[in-house]
Amino acid sequence: MRTDGVRFSIVKHAAWAPGLETPQQWQAWAQADLPVAPIAAGGEPGVRMMAPLLRRRAGQLGKMALEVAYTCLGEQRDIPLVFCSRHGEVARAVELLSALVQGEPLSPTAFGMAVHNASAGLFSIARADTAQQVAMAAGAASVEAAVIEACALLADGAAQVLLVVADCPLPAPFEAFEDCLEQPHAFAWLLQAGDIPGAAFGLSWRARGSADAPPQADAMPGSLAVQRFMLGGGGTLEHAANRQCWRWSRHA
């Protein structure tokens, strides 16, 4: 089965990862020859636009997501948000489960920040913004599912939609289940319907066939590969995930 897919334009974008904090650093990373050196774990952004009382609740994943959301959206309000993370705050969940095993009381704050929409909710509270929010996880195809959701919101009448993607490596004991070279990263795209010259992209998909290359354990996460494609000059990118072959395309 094939589909014509979705089309959209990225009118503004931002990204953050340890050691990749400026647009120039991200551009150099995107233009480097493959294989690109993995992004090292450690470090987190300052999220200076958020009040310290709220900022302290977020961990590394949340702070990365918040940093790019603030940078990309600025003072704009009433923009629907699609937050996407394959693994979410799984490190916090492990901490909570470990506390349960040891018979320790659970922290309500830690529990509240472990849910999948925690970062999106914190962003809404800090900005007193009641715009629609969706938090998504769809395995290795999480970023593709999130883009489809964002395009559905655009088709439903939203003028723009903010897409925020953030992920971190899995903690023990789940790290043995990683199916790619997980790396900490976050990026935000401000999406708009229609083709804007130099900023228009498409996403289509079809069922995976036996000839499609299987995912590689030493490959970068699909979301990070998509960000590299967006920043680079390539015309297309194919990503096999969740029984689908996803095709990203750049349009003039």
C-alpha positions in Angstrom: 0.0 0.0 0.0 1.3 3.5 -0.9 0.3 6.9 0.1 0.9 10.4 -1.3 1.8 11.3 2.3 1.9 14.8 3.8 3.5 18.1 2.8 4.6 20.9 5.1 7.0 23.8 5.5 9.4 24.4 8.4 9.3 28.2 9.1 11.6 28.1 12.1 13.7 25.4 13.9 16.0 25.0 16.9 18.0 22.1 18.3 20.1 21.3 21.3 22.4 18.4 22.4 25.5 18.2 24.5 28.3 19.8 22.5 25.8 21.0 19.8 24.3 24.1 21.2 24.5 26.7 18.4 23.0 26.7 14.8 26.6 26.8 13.5 27.6 23.6 15.5 24.5 21.8 14.3 25.2 22.8 10.7 28.7 21.5 10.8 27.5 18.3 12.4 24.9 17.8 9.6 27.5 18.4 6.9 30.1 16.1 8.3 30.8 12.9 6.4 29.2 9.7 7.7 29.7 8.0 10.1 29.2 11.0 12.4 30.8 10.8 15.8 28.1 9.9 18.5 26.8 12.7 20.7 28.3 12.2 24.1 26.0 12.0 27.1 26.1 14.7 29.8 25.2 18.3 30.2 21.9 20.0 29.9 20.7 23.4 28.7 20.0 26.4 31.0 16.3 27.0 30.0 16.8 30.5 31.3 13.4 31.6 29.8 11.6 29.5 32.4 11.2 30.4 36.1 13.7 28.5 38.3 10.9 27.1 40.5 9.5 25.2 37.4 12.8 24.6 35.7 14.1 22.6 38.7 11.4 20.0 38.1 12.7 19.0 34.7 15.5 16.5 34.1 17.9 16.4 31.1 15.2 15.2 28.7 12.7 17.8 29.8 15.2 20.6 29.8 16.4 19.8 26.3 12.7 19.8 25.1 11.9 23.0 26.9 15.0 24.8 25.6 14.2 24.1 21.9 10.5 24.8 22.4 11.3 28.3 23.9 13.9 29.1 21.3 11.7 28.1 18.4 8.4 29.6 19.6 9.6 32.8 21.3 6.7 34.9 22.5 4.1 33.3 20.2 1.1 32.0 21.9 -1.9 29.7 21.0 0.2 27.4 18.8 -0.7 23.7 19.1 2.2 21.6 20.4 3.0 18.0 19.4 5.6 16.6 21.8 7.3 13.5 20.6 9.7 11.1 22.5 10.3 7.5 21.8 11.4 6.7 25.3 10.2 9.7 27.3 11.1 10.0 31.0 11.9 6.3 31.3 14.9 7.1 33.6 12.5 8.7 36.1 10.2 5.6 35.8 13.1 3.3 36.7 13.9 5.4 39.7 10.3 5.2 40.9 10.1 1.5 40.3 13.4 1.0 42.2 11.9 3.0 45.2 8.9 0.8 45.2 11.1 -2.4 45.3 13.0 -0.9 48.2 9.8 0.0 50.0 10.5 3.7 49.9 7.7 6.3 49.5 7.2 7.8 46.0 7.7 11.4 45.4 4.5 13.0 43.9 6.7 15.5 42.0 8.9 12.7 40.6 5.8 10.8 39.6 4.2 13.8 38.0 7.3 14.5 35.9 7.6 10.8 34.8 4.5 10.9 32.6 4.9 11.3 28.8 3.3 14.7 28.6 5.3 16.2 31.6 7.5 18.5 29.5 4.6 19.7 27.4 2.5 20.4 30.5 5.4 22.3 32.2 5.8 24.4 29.1 2.1 25.2 29.1 2.1 26.1 32.8 5.2 28.3 32.6 3.7 30.3 29.7 0.1 30.3 30.8 -0.7 29.0 27.3 -3.8 26.9 26.9 -3.1 25.8 23.3 -3.8 22.2 22.4 -1.1 19.7 23.2 -0.4 16.1 22.1 2.3 13.8 23.5 3.3 10.9 21.3 5.4 7.8 21.2 5.4 5.4 18.3 8.5 3.3 18.7 11.2 3.7 16.1 8.8 5.7 13.9 7.9 8.3 16.6 9.0 11.3 14.7 7.1 10.2 11.6 3.9 9.7 13.6 4.4 13.1 15.2 4.7 14.8 11.9 1.6 13.2 10.6 -0.3 14.3 13.7 1.1 17.9 13.3 0.0 17.9 9.6 -3.5 16.7 10.7 -3.7 19.7 13.0 -2.7 22.0 10.2 -5.3 20.4 7.9 -7.9 20.9 10.7 -7.3 24.7 10.6 -4.3 25.4 12.8 -2.2 28.2 11.2 1.0 26.7 12.7 2.0 23.7 14.8 5.1 23.4 17.0 6.7 19.9 16.8 9.2 19.1 19.7 11.3 15.9 19.6 13.5 14.8 22.5 15.2 11.6 23.5 18.0 10.2 25.7 19.7 6.9 25.8 17.9 4.2 27.8 19.0 3.7 31.4 19.9 0.4 33.0 18.3 -2.2 32.9 16.7 -1.3 29.6 19.8 -0.2 27.7 20.3 -3.9 26.5 17.2 -3.4 24.4 18.5 -0.5 22.4 18.1 -1.2 18.6 20.2 1.8 17.5 23.0 4.0 18.8 20.9 6.1 21.2 22.1 9.7 21.7 20.7 12.7 23.7 19.1 15.3 21.5 16.2 17.6 21.1 14.9 19.7 18.2 11.8 21.8 17.5 10.2 22.6 14.2 7.5 25.3 13.7 5.4 23.8 10.9 3.0 25.5 8.5 0.9 24.2 5.7 1.8 24.9 2.0 5.2 25.0 0.3 7.5 27.8 1.3 10.5 28.0 -1.1 13.6 26.5 0.5 11.6 25.2 3.5 9.1 22.7 2.1 9.3 19.0 2.9 7.2 15.9 2.3 6.7 12.6 4.1 5.3 9.5 2.4 5.3 5.8 3.4 4.7 2.3 2.2 4.8 -1.2 3.6 8.3 -2.5 4.2 9.5 -5.2 1.7 12.1 -7.9 1.9 14.4 -5.7 -0.2 14.4 -2.8 2.3 17.5 -2.6 4.5 16.8 -3.6 8.1 17.6 -1.1 10.9 21.2 -1.2 12.0 22.2 -1.4 15.7 25.1 1.1 15.2 22.9 3.6 13.3 21.9 7.0 14.8 18.3 7.2 16.1 15.7 7.8 13.4 14.7 11.2 14.8 18.4 12.3 14.8 18.8 11.1 11.2 15.7 13.1 10.2 17.1 16.3 11.9 20.4 15.7 10.0 18.5 15.4 6.7 16.5 18.6 7.4 19.7 20.6 8.0 21.7 19.0 5.2 21.2 19.4 1.4 20.0 15.9 0.5 16.9 15.5 -1.5 15.5 12.3 0.1 15.9 10.1 3.2 14.5 6.7 3.7 13.9 5.2 7.2 12.6 1.7 7.8 10.7 1.4 11.0 7.5 -0.2 12.4 6.8 -2.3 9.3 6.9 0.8 7.1 9.4 2.4 4.8 9.3 6.1 5.4 10.5 8.5 2.7 11.4 12.1 3.6 11.7 14.5 0.7 12.9 18.1 0.2 11.0 20.3 -2.2 12.1 23.5 -4.0 
